[in-house]
Amino acid sequence: MQFKASEDIEAPIEFVFQQVSDFERFERTALRRGADIVRTDALKVPGVGMSWQGRFVFRGKPREMRGTLTEYDPPNRQRFDARVGGLEVVFTIDLVALSRRRTRLLVASTLKPHNIPSRLLYQSLKLVKANMTKRMNTRLAEYAEELEDRHTRTA
């Protein structure tokens, strides 16, 4: 199953990539939302091999996640491979420069179950896919607006 969303942002591609590469900010956001997340690598700068593990509650059950940044191509693409229980998740962020001051942010996640409990979760997600896609689009639109505001303040 795949979820996709995209937004156009009034900011240069380099700025947008810098913001989507602010992993510490995303870690803090996850912590504020109740997740327990920890970096498990020793890299000093963002790049392939960065990894995290975490715990969070999803659909009423505690879940454990392990994820790794497997592709890092500034300023165009990032790919994360994660495992949530028996569910394999591939999350990609692609950036396309529409002009010198406008960037398209494309986000996609692909889910693939590998055991019985993850198949049950997968089936329940299929039932709410439309709602989850709508939430993903809403959050991405809010994030794009936040990036535009940050860019305006720094320009």
N, C-alpha and C positions, 0 to 999 in steps of 0.2 A: 504494500500500500504506500502511496506517495502523497505528501502534502506539499503544495507549492504556493508561494506568494511573491509579489514584487511591488516595489514602490520606486517612484522617481524622486530624487532628492536634489534640492537646489544647493549643491556643494560640489567641489572638485573631487574626482575619484581618489586622489591621494588622501584628502582629509577623511573621506568616508572609510577608506580602508584602515586608516590609523584608528578611527573610532571603533570599527568592528573588530580590531585587534587589541582593544583595551580589555584584556582578559581579567585583570584584577577588578575592574568595574563590574563585569558580568558575575564574577565570584561573589562580590559584595551584594549584588542584586539577588542572587540565589539564596544567600544567607538570610537576607531580609525577608524573603518569601518562605522561610522555614526549612530550606534544604541544608544539609550538612555537607559541605564540599571542601576538598583538600587537593592542592596540587601535589602530584607524586613524582615530578621530574626535578632536575636540578639546573635546567636551562636558565641562563641569565637574560636572554633576549627571545622574543617570540619566534617560533620556528617549528618545523616538523619534529615530532617526538614529545612535545608538551603533552602532559597527561594529567588526568584528574580522576578522583573517585569520590563518590558521594552517596548520600542516603536522602530520600525524600518520600513523601506520601503521595501516591497517585491513585485515584479511583478507590480511596478508602484503605489502601494497603501500603505498608512500607516497601519501598523498592531500593535496590542497590544498583549503582551505575559505575561503570568504568569507561573512560573515554580518552581518546588520543587524537591529537592533531596530526593527520596523515598527509595533508597537502597544504602548502603555504606558498602562494605565488603572488607576492605584492605587485601591483595593487589590484589584482584580478580575481583571485580565488582562494578560498579556504575550504578544507574538507575535514570533518571530524568523524571518526568511527567510534561507536560506543556500543556497549552491551548493557542492557537493563534486564537482569535475570537472564532468561533465554531469548530475549528479543534483541536482534541486531538492528542498530540504528545508524544510518549514514546521513549526516547533516552537511549540506554544502551552502556556501555563501559565494555568490558570483557577483562581480561588479562590472558594469559596462559604462564607459564614458559616453554620454550622449552629446556632450559639448564640453568646453573647458570648465563650465560652472554647473553642469548637471550630470548626475550619475544615476543609473538604474541599479537598484539593489534587488537581487533575486535570491530567494531563500527556498531550499527544498530539503525535505527529510523523507527518507525511505525506510520503512519498517519491514523486517522479515523475522517471523517466529522460528524458533529452533527446538522447542520442546512443548509438551502438553500445556503447562500453565501459561506459557507465552502465547500459545495458540488461542487459549481462552481470552486472554487480554486483547489479542489481535482482533478476534471476532467482536468483542465489545466495542473496540475502537472503530471498527467498520460501521457499526450501527450509529455512531455519533460523528462520523467523518465530516459531514456538512457543518455541524456546529463547531467542531474543532478547526476546520478550515476558516470559518468566519472569525473565530477568536484569533487565529494566527494572522489573518489579514488586518484585523483591528489593531493588534499589538505591533505589527510591523509598521502600520500607518502612524501610530503614536511614536514609535522609535524614529521614523523618518522625520517627523515634525521636530522631535527633540534634537536630532542631528542638525537640522536646518537652523534651529535656534542657537545651538552651540557654535555653528559656523558663523552666524551673523554676529555673535558676541565677540568672536576672536578675529573677525575680518577687519 
